[in-house]
Amino acid sequence: MPVRYIMLGVIGFVVAAILSVIVVQQFEGSSGDRSTTPPDPLVVAPEKAAEQNP
């Protein structure tokens, strides 16, 4: 097996790994940030503040 084919295979594998990491980060960033970040406890809507404090 020529060295050229081995090098192309290794380079293709590395490029595919990098692209897969980038794609996973894009999907994680678009949906994961909104669902896992807790709301700011200092910011409360007025209607909710009225319900919480009798």
mmCIF file as Biopython writes it, N, C-alpha, C and O atoms, coordinates in Angstrom:
data_model
#
loop_
_atom_site.group_PDB
_atom_site.id
_atom_site.type_symbol
_atom_site.label_atom_id
_atom_site.label_alt_id
_atom_site.label_comp_id
_atom_site.label_asym_id
_atom_site.label_entity_id
_atom_site.label_seq_id
_atom_site.pdbx_PDB_ins_code
_atom_site.Cartn_x
_atom_site.Cartn_y
_atom_site.Cartn_z
_atom_site.occupancy
_atom_site.B_iso_or_equiv
_atom_site.auth_seq_id
_atom_site.auth_asym_id
_atom_site.pdbx_PDB_model_num
ATOM 1   N N  . MET A ? 1  ? 0.854   -1.179 0.000  1.0 0.0 1  A 1 
ATOM 2   C CA . MET A ? 1  ? 0.000   0.000  0.000  1.0 0.0 1  A 1 
ATOM 3   C C  . MET A ? 1  ? 0.900   1.243  0.000  1.0 0.0 1  A 1 
ATOM 4   O O  . MET A ? 1  ? 1.753   1.396  0.874  1.0 0.0 1  A 1 
ATOM 5   N N  . PRO A ? 2  ? 0.710   2.108  -0.962 1.0 0.0 2  A 1 
ATOM 6   C CA . PRO A ? 2  ? 1.566   3.291  -1.033 1.0 0.0 2  A 1 
ATOM 7   C C  . PRO A ? 2  ? 1.357   4.232  0.153  1.0 0.0 2  A 1 
ATOM 8   O O  . PRO A ? 2  ? 0.279   4.294  0.744  1.0 0.0 2  A 1 
ATOM 9   N N  . VAL A ? 3  ? 2.392   4.941  0.470  1.0 0.0 3  A 1 
ATOM 10  C CA . VAL A ? 3  ? 2.351   5.874  1.606  1.0 0.0 3  A 1 
ATOM 11  C C  . VAL A ? 3  ? 1.364   7.004  1.336  1.0 0.0 3  A 1 
ATOM 12  O O  . VAL A ? 3  ? 0.776   7.550  2.269  1.0 0.0 3  A 1 
ATOM 13  N N  . ARG A ? 4  ? 1.179   7.355  0.071  1.0 0.0 4  A 1 
ATOM 14  C CA . ARG A ? 4  ? 0.266   8.446  -0.271 1.0 0.0 4  A 1 
ATOM 15  C C  . ARG A ? 4  ? -1.156  8.133  0.198  1.0 0.0 4  A 1 
ATOM 16  O O  . ARG A ? 4  ? -1.833  9.015  0.726  1.0 0.0 4  A 1 
ATOM 17  N N  . TYR A ? 5  ? -1.611  6.918  0.018  1.0 0.0 5  A 1 
ATOM 18  C CA . TYR A ? 5  ? -2.966  6.549  0.423  1.0 0.0 5  A 1 
ATOM 19  C C  . TYR A ? 5  ? -3.105  6.534  1.949  1.0 0.0 5  A 1 
ATOM 20  O O  . TYR A ? 5  ? -4.145  6.903  2.495  1.0 0.0 5  A 1 
ATOM 21  N N  . ILE A ? 6  ? -2.052  6.105  2.613  1.0 0.0 6  A 1 
ATOM 22  C CA . ILE A ? 6  ? -2.096  6.115  4.075  1.0 0.0 6  A 1 
ATOM 23  C C  . ILE A ? 6  ? -2.165  7.552  4.591  1.0 0.0 6  A 1 
ATOM 24  O O  . ILE A ? 6  ? -2.927  7.846  5.512  1.0 0.0 6  A 1 
ATOM 25  N N  . MET A ? 7  ? -1.376  8.441  4.001  1.0 0.0 7  A 1 
ATOM 26  C CA . MET A ? 7  ? -1.397  9.843  4.421  1.0 0.0 7  A 1 
ATOM 27  C C  . MET A ? 7  ? -2.750  10.478 4.144  1.0 0.0 7  A 1 
ATOM 28  O O  . MET A ? 7  ? -3.266  11.224 4.977  1.0 0.0 7  A 1 
ATOM 29  N N  . LEU A ? 8  ? -3.330  10.190 2.982  1.0 0.0 8  A 1 
ATOM 30  C CA . LEU A ? 8  ? -4.652  10.733 2.675  1.0 0.0 8  A 1 
ATOM 31  C C  . LEU A ? 8  ? -5.707  10.207 3.650  1.0 0.0 8  A 1 
ATOM 32  O O  . LEU A ? 8  ? -6.604  10.942 4.063  1.0 0.0 8  A 1 
ATOM 33  N N  . GLY A ? 9  ? -5.594  8.952  4.006  1.0 0.0 9  A 1 
ATOM 34  C CA . GLY A ? 9  ? -6.537  8.388  4.972  1.0 0.0 9  A 1 
ATOM 35  C C  . GLY A ? 9  ? -6.410  9.020  6.335  1.0 0.0 9  A 1 
ATOM 36  O O  . GLY A ? 9  ? -7.416  9.310  6.983  1.0 0.0 9  A 1 
ATOM 37  N N  . VAL A ? 10 ? -5.185  9.237  6.781  1.0 0.0 10 A 1 
ATOM 38  C CA . VAL A ? 10 ? -4.978  9.862  8.096  1.0 0.0 10 A 1 
ATOM 39  C C  . VAL A ? 10 ? -5.466  11.303 8.090  1.0 0.0 10 A 1 
ATOM 40  O O  . VAL A ? 10 ? -6.132  11.738 9.030  1.0 0.0 10 A 1 
ATOM 41  N N  . ILE A ? 11 ? -5.138  12.044 7.038  1.0 0.0 11 A 1 
ATOM 42  C CA . ILE A ? 11 ? -5.590  13.434 6.945  1.0 0.0 11 A 1 
ATOM 43  C C  . ILE A ? 11 ? -7.114  13.497 6.865  1.0 0.0 11 A 1 
ATOM 44  O O  . ILE A ? 11 ? -7.732  14.358 7.491  1.0 0.0 11 A 1 
ATOM 45  N N  . GLY A ? 12 ? -7.715  12.601 6.109  1.0 0.0 12 A 1 
ATOM 46  C CA . GLY A ? 12 ? -9.178  12.568 6.038  1.0 0.0 12 A 1 
ATOM 47  C C  . GLY A ? 12 ? -9.809  12.248 7.379  1.0 0.0 12 A 1 
ATOM 48  O O  . GLY A ? 12 ? -10.837 12.822 7.738  1.0 0.0 12 A 1 
ATOM 49  N N  . PHE A ? 13 ? -9.200  11.338 8.117  1.0 0.0 13 A 1 
ATOM 50  C CA . PHE A ? 13 ? -9.717  10.996 9.450  1.0 0.0 13 A 1 
ATOM 51  C C  . PHE A ? 13 ? -9.618  12.181 10.395 1.0 0.0 13 A 1 
ATOM 52  O O  . PHE A ? 13 ? -10.550 12.445 11.154 1.0 0.0 13 A 1 
ATOM 53  N N  . VAL A ? 14 ? -8.512  12.893 10.359 1.0 0.0 14 A 1 
ATOM 54  C CA . VAL A ? 14 ? -8.337  14.059 11.231 1.0 0.0 14 A 1 
ATOM 55  C C  . VAL A ? 14 ? -9.341  15.156 10.876 1.0 0.0 14 A 1 
ATOM 56  O O  . VAL A ? 14 ? -9.942  15.759 11.764 1.0 0.0 14 A 1 
ATOM 57  N N  . VAL A ? 15 ? -9.520  15.413 9.593  1.0 0.0 15 A 1 
ATOM 58  C CA . VAL A ? 15 ? -10.478 16.434 9.164  1.0 0.0 15 A 1 
ATOM 59  C C  . VAL A ? 15 ? -11.896 16.039 9.565  1.0 0.0 15 A 1 
ATOM 60  O O  . VAL A ? 15 ? -12.666 16.886 10.017 1.0 0.0 15 A 1 
ATOM 61  N N  . ALA A ? 16 ? -12.249 14.773 9.406  1.0 0.0 16 A 1 
ATOM 62  C CA . ALA A ? 16 ? -13.584 14.318 9.801  1.0 0.0 16 A 1 
ATOM 63  C C  . ALA A ? 16 ? -13.786 14.448 11.307 1.0 0.0 16 A 1 
ATOM 64  O O  . ALA A ? 16 ? -14.876 14.811 11.748 1.0 0.0 16 A 1 
ATOM 65  N N  . ALA A ? 17 ? -12.760 14.160 12.102 1.0 0.0 17 A 1 
ATOM 66  C CA . ALA A ? 17 ? -12.874 14.288 13.548 1.0 0.0 17 A 1 
ATOM 67  C C  . ALA A ? 17 ? -13.066 15.743 13.945 1.0 0.0 17 A 1 
ATOM 68  O O  . ALA A ? 17 ? -13.883 16.045 14.815 1.0 0.0 17 A 1 
ATOM 69  N N  . ILE A ? 18 ? -12.325 16.643 13.323 1.0 0.0 18 A 1 
ATOM 70  C CA . ILE A ? 18 ? -12.452 18.065 13.645 1.0 0.0 18 A 1 
ATOM 71  C C  . ILE A ? 18 ? -13.833 18.572 13.258 1.0 0.0 18 A 1 
ATOM 72  O O  . ILE A ? 18 ? -14.458 19.313 14.017 1.0 0.0 18 A 1 
ATOM 73  N N  . LEU A ? 19 ? -14.314 18.179 12.082 1.0 0.0 19 A 1 
ATOM 74  C CA . LEU A ? 19 ? -15.644 18.617 11.652 1.0 0.0 19 A 1 
ATOM 75  C C  . LEU A ? 19 ? -16.735 18.066 12.554 1.0 0.0 19 A 1 
ATOM 76  O O  . LEU A ? 19 ? -17.707 18.765 12.840 1.0 0.0 19 A 1 
ATOM 77  N N  . SER A ? 20 ? -16.595 16.831 13.006 1.0 0.0 20 A 1 
ATOM 78  C CA . SER A ? 20 ? -17.622 16.273 13.886 1.0 0.0 20 A 1 
ATOM 79  C C  . SER A ? 20 ? -17.649 16.998 15.228 1.0 0.0 20 A 1 
ATOM 80  O O  . SER A ? 20 ? -18.721 17.205 15.797 1.0 0.0 20 A 1 
ATOM 81  N N  . VAL A ? 21 ? -16.483 17.386 15.736 1.0 0.0 21 A 1 
ATOM 82  C CA . VAL A ? 21 ? -16.447 18.149 16.991 1.0 0.0 21 A 1 
ATOM 83  C C  . VAL A ? 21 ? -17.115 19.509 16.810 1.0 0.0 21 A 1 
ATOM 84  O O  . VAL A ? 21 ? -17.854 19.964 17.683 1.0 0.0 21 A 1 
ATOM 85  N N  . ILE A ? 22 ? -16.853 20.154 15.677 1.0 0.0 22 A 1 
ATOM 86  C CA . ILE A ? 22 ? -17.463 21.464 15.418 1.0 0.0 22 A 1 
ATOM 87  C C  . ILE A ? 22 ? -18.975 21.339 15.307 1.0 0.0 22 A 1 
ATOM 88  O O  . ILE A ? 22 ? -19.701 22.175 15.844 1.0 0.0 22 A 1 
ATOM 89  N N  . VAL A ? 23 ? -19.459 20.318 14.626 1.0 0.0 23 A 1 
ATOM 90  C CA . VAL A ? 23 ? -20.907 20.132 14.471 1.0 0.0 23 A 1 
ATOM 91  C C  . VAL A ? 23 ? -21.559 19.859 15.817 1.0 0.0 23 A 1 
ATOM 92  O O  . VAL A ? 23 ? -22.624 20.405 16.105 1.0 0.0 23 A 1 
ATOM 93  N N  . VAL A ? 24 ? -20.945 19.029 16.645 1.0 0.0 24 A 1 
ATOM 94  C CA . VAL A ? 24 ? -21.509 18.731 17.957 1.0 0.0 24 A 1 
ATOM 95  C C  . VAL A ? 24 ? -21.548 19.986 18.816 1.0 0.0 24 A 1 
ATOM 96  O O  . VAL A ? 24 ? -22.521 20.200 19.538 1.0 0.0 24 A 1 
ATOM 97  N N  . GLN A ? 25 ? -20.518 20.820 18.757 1.0 0.0 25 A 1 
ATOM 98  C CA . GLN A ? 25 ? -20.511 22.049 19.534 1.0 0.0 25 A 1 
ATOM 99  C C  . GLN A ? 25 ? -21.589 23.005 19.055 1.0 0.0 25 A 1 
ATOM 100 O O  . GLN A ? 25 ? -22.187 23.710 19.869 1.0 0.0 25 A 1 
ATOM 101 N N  . GLN A ? 26 ? -21.849 23.048 17.767 1.0 0.0 26 A 1 
ATOM 102 C CA . GLN A ? 26 ? -22.897 23.928 17.257 1.0 0.0 26 A 1 
ATOM 103 C C  . GLN A ? 26 ? -24.268 23.489 17.765 1.0 0.0 26 A 1 
ATOM 104 O O  . GLN A ? 26 ? -25.078 24.324 18.167 1.0 0.0 26 A 1 
ATOM 105 N N  . PHE A ? 27 ? -24.530 22.178 17.746 1.0 0.0 27 A 1 
ATOM 106 C CA . PHE A ? 27 ? -25.819 21.693 18.229 1.0 0.0 27 A 1 
ATOM 107 C C  . PHE A ? 27 ? -25.937 21.860 19.731 1.0 0.0 27 A 1 
ATOM 108 O O  . PHE A ? 27 ? -27.018 22.178 20.227 1.0 0.0 27 A 1 
ATOM 109 N N  . GLU A ? 28 ? -24.861 21.656 20.465 1.0 0.0 28 A 1 
ATOM 110 C CA . GLU A ? 28 ? -24.886 21.848 21.915 1.0 0.0 28 A 1 
ATOM 111 C C  . GLU A ? 28 ? -25.112 23.317 22.248 1.0 0.0 28 A 1 
ATOM 112 O O  . GLU A ? 28 ? -25.877 23.634 23.159 1.0 0.0 28 A 1 
ATOM 113 N N  . GLY A ? 29 ? -24.465 24.201 21.530 1.0 0.0 29 A 1 
ATOM 114 C CA . GLY A ? 29 ? -24.591 25.628 21.811 1.0 0.0 29 A 1 
ATOM 115 C C  . GLY A ? 29 ? -25.975 26.159 21.520 1.0 0.0 29 A 1 
ATOM 116 O O  . GLY A ? 29 ? -26.446 27.053 22.224 1.0 0.0 29 A 1 
ATOM 117 N N  . SER A ? 30 ? -26.640 25.639 20.506 1.0 0.0 30 A 1 
ATOM 118 C CA . SER A ? 30 ? -27.946 26.191 20.148 1.0 0.0 30 A 1 
ATOM 119 C C  . SER A ? 30 ? -29.048 25.730 21.091 1.0 0.0 30 A 1 
ATOM 120 O O  . SER A ? 30 ? -29.984 26.492 21.333 1.0 0.0 30 A 1 
ATOM 121 N N  . SER A ? 31 ? -28.980 24.521 21.632 1.0 0.0 31 A 1 
ATOM 122 C CA . SER A ? 31 ? -30.057 24.043 22.484 1.0 0.0 31 A 1 
ATOM 123 C C  . SER A ? 31 ? -29.644 23.900 23.938 1.0 0.0 31 A 1 
ATOM 124 O O  . SER A ? 31 ? -30.482 24.044 24.827 1.0 0.0 31 A 1 
ATOM 125 N N  . GLY A ? 32 ? -28.388 23.622 24.200 1.0 0.0 32 A 1 
ATOM 126 C CA . GLY A ? 32 ? -27.965 23.334 25.558 1.0 0.0 32 A 1 
ATOM 127 C C  . GLY A ? 32 ? -27.893 24.557 26.450 1.0 0.0 32 A 1 
ATOM 128 O O  . GLY A ? 32 ? -28.183 24.455 27.642 1.0 0.0 32 A 1 
ATOM 129 N N  . ASP A ? 33 ? -27.517 25.710 25.916 1.0 0.0 33 A 1 
ATOM 130 C CA . ASP A ? 33 ? -27.335 26.883 26.754 1.0 0.0 33 A 1 
ATOM 131 C C  . ASP A ? 33 ? -28.648 27.369 27.344 1.0 0.0 33 A 1 
ATOM 132 O O  . ASP A ? 33 ? -28.704 27.750 28.513 1.0 0.0 33 A 1 
ATOM 133 N N  . ARG A ? 34 ? -29.688 27.358 26.552 1.0 0.0 34 A 1 
ATOM 134 C CA . ARG A ? 34 ? -30.957 27.879 27.039 1.0 0.0 34 A 1 
ATOM 135 C C  . ARG A ? 34 ? -31.604 26.955 28.066 1.0 0.0 34 A 1 
ATOM 136 O O  . ARG A ? 34 ? -32.271 27.427 28.987 1.0 0.0 34 A 1 
ATOM 137 N N  . SER A ? 35 ? -31.415 25.657 27.919 1.0 0.0 35 A 1 
ATOM 138 C CA . SER A ? 35 ? -32.104 24.735 28.806 1.0 0.0 35 A 1 
ATOM 139 C C  . SER A ? 35 ? -31.357 24.497 30.111 1.0 0.0 35 A 1 
ATOM 140 O O  . SER A ? 35 ? -31.984 24.128 31.105 1.0 0.0 35 A 1 
ATOM 141 N N  . THR A ? 36 ? -30.046 24.693 30.147 1.0 0.0 36 A 1 
ATOM 142 C CA . THR A ? 36 ? -29.291 24.369 31.349 1.0 0.0 36 A 1 
ATOM 143 C C  . THR A ? 36 ? -28.948 25.582 32.204 1.0 0.0 36 A 1 
ATOM 144 O O  . THR A ? 36 ? -28.598 25.416 33.372 1.0 0.0 36 A 1 
ATOM 145 N N  . THR A ? 37 ? -29.034 26.786 31.668 1.0 0.0 37 A 1 
ATOM 146 C CA . THR A ? 37 ? -28.695 27.945 32.479 1.0 0.0 37 A 1 
ATOM 147 C C  . THR A ? 37 ? -29.879 28.307 33.371 1.0 0.0 37 A 1 
ATOM 148 O O  . THR A ? 37 ? -30.996 28.480 32.883 1.0 0.0 37 A 1 
ATOM 149 N N  . PRO A ? 38 ? -29.642 28.419 34.657 1.0 0.0 38 A 1 
ATOM 150 C CA . PRO A ? 38 ? -30.739 28.787 35.550 1.0 0.0 38 A 1 
ATOM 151 C C  . PRO A ? 38 ? -31.090 30.262 35.385 1.0 0.0 38 A 1 
ATOM 152 O O  . PRO A ? 38 ? -30.248 31.052 34.958 1.0 0.0 38 A 1 
ATOM 153 N N  . PRO A ? 39 ? -32.294 30.636 35.709 1.0 0.0 39 A 1 
ATOM 154 C CA . PRO A ? 39 ? -32.660 32.045 35.598 1.0 0.0 39 A 1 
ATOM 155 C C  . PRO A ? 39 ? -31.930 32.873 36.658 1.0 0.0 39 A 1 
ATOM 156 O O  . PRO A ? 39 ? -31.533 32.353 37.700 1.0 0.0 39 A 1 
ATOM 157 N N  . ASP A ? 40 ? -31.763 34.136 36.383 1.0 0.0 40 A 1 
ATOM 158 C CA . ASP A ? 40 ? -31.098 35.036 37.319 1.0 0.0 40 A 1 
ATOM 159 C C  . ASP A ? 40 ? -32.010 35.246 38.526 1.0 0.0 40 A 1 
ATOM 160 O O  . ASP A ? 40 ? -33.133 35.725 38.364 1.0 0.0 40 A 1 
ATOM 161 N N  . PRO A ? 41 ? -31.555 34.899 39.729 1.0 0.0 41 A 1 
ATOM 162 C CA . PRO A ? 41 ? -32.447 35.005 40.892 1.0 0.0 41 A 1 
ATOM 163 C C  . PRO A ? 41 ? -32.761 36.439 41.282 1.0 0.0 41 A 1 
ATOM 164 O O  . PRO A ? 41 ? -33.731 36.674 42.003 1.0 0.0 41 A 1 
ATOM 165 N N  . LEU A ? 42 ? -31.966 37.409 40.826 1.0 0.0 42 A 1 
ATOM 166 C CA . LEU A ? 42 ? -32.221 38.794 41.201 1.0 0.0 42 A 1 
ATOM 167 C C  . LEU A ? 42 ? -33.249 39.458 40.307 1.0 0.0 42 A 1 
ATOM 168 O O  . LEU A ? 42 ? -33.775 40.517 40.649 1.0 0.0 42 A 1 
ATOM 169 N N  . VAL A ? 43 ? -33.540 38.857 39.179 1.0 0.0 43 A 1 
ATOM 170 C CA . VAL A ? 43 ? -34.507 39.435 38.253 1.0 0.0 43 A 1 
ATOM 171 C C  . VAL A ? 43 ? -35.804 38.643 38.369 1.0 0.0 43 A 1 
ATOM 172 O O  . VAL A ? 43 ? -35.859 37.471 37.996 1.0 0.0 43 A 1 
ATOM 173 N N  . VAL A ? 44 ? -36.831 39.280 38.880 1.0 0.0 44 A 1 
ATOM 174 C CA . VAL A ? 44 ? -38.131 38.637 39.053 1.0 0.0 44 A 1 
ATOM 175 C C  . VAL A ? 44 ? -39.174 39.520 38.407 1.0 0.0 44 A 1 
ATOM 176 O O  . VAL A ? 44 ? -39.172 40.738 38.585 1.0 0.0 44 A 1 
ATOM 177 N N  . ALA A ? 45 ? -40.059 38.903 37.660 1.0 0.0 45 A 1 
ATOM 178 C CA . ALA A ? 45 ? -41.147 39.647 37.031 1.0 0.0 45 A 1 
ATOM 179 C C  . ALA A ? 45 ? -42.076 40.192 38.112 1.0 0.0 45 A 1 
ATOM 180 O O  . ALA A ? 45 ? -42.263 39.543 39.141 1.0 0.0 45 A 1 
ATOM 181 N N  . PRO A ? 46 ? -42.657 41.360 37.903 1.0 0.0 46 A 1 
ATOM 182 C CA . PRO A ? 46 ? -43.521 41.946 38.950 1.0 0.0 46 A 1 
ATOM 183 C C  . PRO A ? 46 ? -44.694 41.055 39.341 1.0 0.0 46 A 1 
ATOM 184 O O  . PRO A ? 46 ? -45.049 40.981 40.518 1.0 0.0 46 A 1 
ATOM 185 N N  . GLU A ? 47 ? -45.300 40.379 38.367 1.0 0.0 47 A 1 
ATOM 186 C CA . GLU A ? 47 ? -46.438 39.538 38.715 1.0 0.0 47 A 1 
ATOM 187 C C  . GLU A ? 47 ? -46.016 38.336 39.548 1.0 0.0 47 A 1 
ATOM 188 O O  . GLU A ? 47 ? -46.762 37.892 40.420 1.0 0.0 47 A 1 
ATOM 189 N N  . LYS A ? 48 ? -44.834 37.810 39.289 1.0 0.0 48 A 1 
ATOM 190 C CA . LYS A ? 48 ? -44.349 36.692 40.091 1.0 0.0 48 A 1 
ATOM 191 C C  . LYS A ? 48 ? -43.915 37.161 41.470 1.0 0.0 48 A 1 
ATOM 192 O O  . LYS A ? 48 ? -44.073 36.433 42.450 1.0 0.0 48 A 1 
ATOM 193 N N  . ALA A ? 49 ? -43.375 38.357 41.557 1.0 0.0 49 A 1 
ATOM 194 C CA . ALA A ? 49 ? -42.980 38.875 42.856 1.0 0.0 49 A 1 
ATOM 195 C C  . ALA A ? 49 ? -44.200 39.082 43.745 1.0 0.0 49 A 1 
ATOM 196 O O  . ALA A ? 49 ? -44.138 38.851 44.953 1.0 0.0 49 A 1 
ATOM 197 N N  . ALA A ? 50 ? -45.311 39.518 43.149 1.0 0.0 50 A 1 
ATOM 198 C CA . ALA A ? 50 ? -46.533 39.710 43.932 1.0 0.0 50 A 1 
ATOM 199 C C  . ALA A ? 50 ? -47.076 38.367 44.419 1.0 0.0 50 A 1 
ATOM 200 O O  . ALA A ? 50 ? -47.629 38.284 45.515 1.0 0.0 50 A 1 
ATOM 201 N N  . GLU A ? 51 ? -46.921 37.318 43.612 1.0 0.0 51 A 1 
ATOM 202 C CA . GLU A ? 51 ? -47.401 35.988 44.036 1.0 0.0 51 A 1 
ATOM 203 C C  . GLU A ? 51 ? -46.513 35.417 45.135 1.0 0.0 51 A 1 
ATOM 204 O O  . GLU A ? 51 ? -47.008 34.727 46.026 1.0 0.0 51 A 1 
ATOM 205 N N  . GLN A ? 52 ? -45.220 35.689 45.088 1.0 0.0 52 A 1 
ATOM 206 C CA . GLN A ? 52 ? -44.315 35.113 46.055 1.0 0.0 52 A 1 
ATOM 207 C C  . GLN A ? 52 ? -44.396 35.812 47.406 1.0 0.0 52 A 1 
ATOM 208 O O  . GLN A ? 52 ? -44.275 35.160 48.443 1.0 0.0 52 A 1 
ATOM 209 N N  . ASN A ? 53 ? -44.599 37.128 47.413 1.0 0.0 53 A 1 
ATOM 210 C CA . ASN A ? 53 ? -44.668 37.881 48.673 1.0 0.0 53 A 1 
ATOM 211 C C  . ASN A ? 53 ? -46.107 38.267 48.964 1.0 0.0 53 A 1 
ATOM 212 O O  . ASN A ? 53 ? -46.666 39.129 48.286 1.0 0.0 53 A 1 
ATOM 213 N N  . PRO A ? 54 ? -46.721 37.631 49.976 1.0 0.0 54 A 1 
ATOM 214 C CA . PRO A ? 54 ? -48.134 37.954 50.259 1.0 0.0 54 A 1 
ATOM 215 C C  . PRO A ? 54 ? -48.294 39.311 50.918 1.0 0.0 54 A 1 
ATOM 216 O O  . PRO A ? 54 ? -49.414 39.723 51.217 1.0 0.0 54 A 1 
#
